[in-house]
Amino acid sequence: MERFLIALGVSAETARRDAEGIEHHVSAETLDAFRRFADGRSDA
């Protein structure tokens, strides 16, 4: 999740904090989709 947010242009510190919260509130399926998307990006 953190890598996904950074790929969107969110600062590293904000991405870390936001990812922690998001990871507690979304399904494993959604997290996996974010991970797959971020893994496909060269700048992630």
C-alpha positions in Angstrom: 0.0 0.0 0.0 2.8 2.4 0.9 4.5 1.8 -2.5 1.2 2.4 -4.3 0.7 5.8 -2.5 4.3 6.8 -3.3 3.7 5.9 -6.9 0.8 8.3 -6.9 3.1 11.1 -5.7 2.3 11.0 -1.9 5.3 11.9 0.3 7.0 8.9 1.9 6.1 9.9 5.4 2.4 10.5 4.6 2.3 7.3 2.6 3.7 5.4 5.5 1.1 6.8 7.9 -1.8 6.5 5.5 -0.9 3.0 4.4 -0.9 1.8 8.0 -4.5 3.1 8.4 -5.7 1.8 5.0 -4.3 -1.6 5.6 -6.5 -1.9 8.7 -9.7 -0.9 6.8 -9.7 -2.6 3.4 -10.0 -6.2 2.4 -7.1 -8.5 1.6 -8.4 -8.6 -2.0 -8.2 -4.9 -2.3 -4.7 -4.8 -0.8 -3.6 -7.5 -3.3 -5.0 -5.5 -6.2 -3.0 -2.4 -5.0 0.1 -4.6 -4.7 -0.3 -6.0 -8.2 -0.8 -2.5 -9.7 2.2 -1.1 -7.8 4.4 -4.0 -8.8 3.7 -3.3 -12.5 5.0 0.3 -12.2 8.7 1.0 -12.9 8.7 4.0 -10.5 7.2 2.2 -7.6 
